[in-house]
């Protein structure tokens, strides 16, 4: 039986609400609204339902290490260290056509208190074009 496919926002619990600015809460409490239904002072988020710039996902999903020859220069350990410094809770390693850095990634993530996600980037040919497809392994 295949596991259900969930979006990254559903898995990671990202909030996609618009970002209120100073005074927007008071304006919303008074009922002041613009033509498109936003509270006065509330910023419109470019791209519709994308999270505001000051909020970010808690996962660094697509990274390449030096195991992606020519695509990355960092070790999995240094990627995990930097992700921990930036406040991420999850770090994924999706090297090109291999999962060689997986063991080093899991060990470093365990030391830094992060959850490791392992995957690979594989080329997919559709007619005459080739597209990179990022695959992340599911676990129990």
C-alpha positions in Angstrom: 0.0 0.0 0.0 1.4 3.4 -1.0 1.6 6.2 1.6 -0.6 9.3 1.0 1.0 12.2 -0.9 1.0 15.4 1.1 2.2 18.8 0.2 5.3 20.2 2.0 3.1 22.8 3.7 0.8 20.1 5.1 3.8 18.0 6.3 5.8 20.9 7.8 2.8 22.9 9.1 3.7 26.2 7.2 1.4 29.1 7.8 0.2 30.7 4.6 -1.7 33.6 6.0 -1.0 37.2 4.9 1.4 39.1 7.0 -0.2 41.9 9.0 1.7 45.2 9.4 1.8 47.6 12.3 -1.8 48.8 13.0 -3.4 46.1 10.8 -4.8 44.2 13.8 -6.5 47.4 15.1 -7.9 48.1 11.7 -9.2 44.6 11.4 -10.8 45.0 14.8 -12.5 48.2 13.7 -13.7 46.4 10.5 -11.8 48.7 8.1 -11.3 46.8 4.9 -10.0 47.5 1.4 -11.7 46.6 -1.9 -10.2 43.1 -2.0 -11.3 42.2 1.5 -8.0 42.7 3.3 -7.8 44.7 6.5 -6.4 48.2 6.0 -2.6 48.0 6.6 -2.4 44.3 5.8 0.1 43.6 3.1 -0.8 41.7 0.0 1.5 38.7 -0.4 2.8 38.4 -3.9 1.8 35.1 -5.5 -1.5 34.6 -3.8 -1.2 32.2 -0.9 2.5 32.2 -0.5 3.9 32.7 3.0 5.1 36.3 3.8 8.8 37.0 3.4 9.5 37.0 7.2 8.1 33.5 7.6 9.9 30.6 6.1 9.5 26.9 6.0 11.2 24.9 8.7 12.9 22.7 6.2 15.8 23.0 3.8 14.6 20.4 1.3 16.7 20.6 -1.8 20.5 20.8 -1.2 23.5 19.4 -3.0 26.7 18.3 -1.3 30.1 17.5 -2.8 28.6 14.1 -3.7 26.8 15.9 -6.6 29.9 16.3 -8.7 30.0 19.8 -10.1 26.8 20.9 -8.4 27.7 21.3 -4.7 30.9 22.0 -2.7 29.8 21.5 0.9 29.9 18.4 2.9 26.6 17.0 4.4 28.0 17.8 7.8 28.6 21.5 7.0 25.1 21.7 5.4 23.5 20.4 8.6 25.6 22.7 10.7 24.5 25.8 8.7 20.9 24.7 8.6 21.0 24.4 12.4 22.5 27.9 12.7 19.7 29.3 10.5 17.0 27.7 12.6 15.8 24.9 10.3 14.2 21.8 11.9 14.6 19.6 8.8 17.4 19.3 6.3 17.2 17.3 3.1 20.0 16.1 0.9 19.1 15.6 -2.8 22.3 14.9 -4.6 22.3 14.3 -8.4 21.7 10.6 -9.1 23.0 9.2 -5.8 22.3 9.0 -2.0 25.9 8.5 -1.0 25.9 11.3 1.5 22.9 9.9 3.4 24.8 8.3 6.3 26.9 11.4 7.0 23.8 13.5 6.8 21.9 11.4 9.3 24.8 11.3 11.7 25.3 15.1 11.6 21.6 15.8 11.8 21.3 13.6 14.9 24.2 15.5 16.5 22.6 18.9 15.8 19.0 17.9 16.8 17.6 18.1 13.2 15.6 15.6 11.2 17.3 14.4 8.1 15.5 13.8 4.8 17.3 11.8 2.1 16.6 11.9 -1.6 18.1 12.3 -5.0 17.6 14.5 -8.1 17.1 12.4 -11.2 16.6 13.6 -14.8 13.3 12.8 -16.4 12.9 13.0 -20.2 9.6 14.3 -21.5 9.5 14.2 -25.3 12.6 16.2 -26.2 13.2 18.0 -22.9 14.9 16.8 -19.7 13.6 18.0 -16.3 15.2 17.5 -12.9 12.8 15.5 -10.6 13.6 15.7 -6.9 12.7 12.5 -5.0 12.6 12.4 -1.2 12.3 9.0 0.5 9.4 8.2 2.7 9.8 6.5 6.0 7.6 5.0 8.7 
